[in-house]
């Protein structure tokens, strides 16, 4: 399942706007706008979702599901579950620029 935040983040990683993603996926600009405005998970026709995901993957984005490992290698960013405590290495603390 794809979330609107994942879709926006994927575009940001690629440095593309909604119109460019629409063109790459072969869908309309209003379709991308509706997908990104969805609540919860992106809603749309399966064929349309498949086109958008394929366009993102072809452009180099690896979409990672919740609790799924990443096998693509390279750098990445993953949103941590907010209910999971933040692990802090013991040598970090005041003066390191991170909140304590």
C-alpha positions in Angstrom: 0.0 0.0 0.0 1.3 3.4 -1.0 0.7 6.5 1.2 0.4 10.0 0.0 3.5 10.9 2.0 5.5 8.2 0.2 4.3 9.5 -3.1 5.4 13.1 -2.3 8.7 11.9 -0.8 9.4 9.8 -3.9 8.8 12.9 -6.1 11.0 15.0 -3.9 13.9 12.4 -4.1 13.6 12.5 -7.9 13.3 16.3 -7.9 10.2 16.2 -10.1 6.8 17.9 -9.8 3.4 16.4 -10.0 3.1 17.2 -13.8 6.3 15.4 -14.5 5.2 12.3 -12.6 1.9 12.3 -14.4 3.7 12.5 -17.7 6.1 9.7 -16.7 3.2 7.5 -15.6 0.9 8.3 -18.4 -1.8 9.6 -16.2 -3.4 13.0 -15.7 -2.2 15.7 -13.4 -5.5 15.8 -11.5 -5.0 12.0 -10.8 -1.6 12.6 -9.2 -3.1 15.6 -7.2 -6.0 13.4 -6.0 -3.6 10.6 -5.0 -1.4 12.9 -3.0 -4.5 14.4 -1.3 -5.8 11.0 -0.2 -6.3 10.2 3.4 -4.5 7.1 4.7 -3.4 5.2 1.7 -3.4 6.4 -1.9 -6.7 5.6 -3.6 -7.2 5.0 -7.3 -7.8 2.4 -10.0 -5.3 -0.5 -9.7 -4.1 0.1 -13.3 -3.4 3.8 -12.4 -1.6 2.9 -9.2 0.5 0.3 -11.1 1.5 2.9 -13.7 2.5 5.4 -11.0 4.5 2.9 -9.0 6.2 1.6 -12.2 7.2 5.1 -13.2 8.7 5.8 -9.8 10.6 2.6 -9.8 11.8 3.1 -13.4 13.1 6.5 -12.3 15.1 4.9 -9.5 12.8 5.0 -6.4 12.5 1.9 -4.2 9.2 1.9 -2.4 9.5 0.1 0.9 6.5 -1.3 2.7 6.1 -1.1 6.5 8.4 -3.4 8.3 9.8 -4.6 5.0 13.5 -4.9 4.3 15.1 -2.8 1.6 17.0 -4.9 -1.0 17.9 -2.2 -3.5 21.1 -1.0 -1.9 22.1 2.7 -2.1 21.1 5.4 0.3 17.7 5.8 1.7 15.4 7.3 4.2 12.7 5.5 6.2 10.0 6.9 8.4 10.3 5.4 11.9 7.1 4.3 13.7 6.5 7.2 16.1 5.5 4.8 18.9 8.9 3.2 18.8 11.4 4.9 21.2 14.4 6.6 19.5 17.5 4.6 20.1 20.5 6.8 21.1 24.0 5.5 21.2 25.5 6.0 24.7 28.2 8.5 23.5 25.6 11.0 22.3 24.1 13.6 24.6 24.2 17.3 25.4 26.4 19.3 23.0 26.0 16.9 20.0 23.4 19.0 18.3 20.7 16.4 18.8 17.7 16.8 21.1 18.1 15.2 24.5 
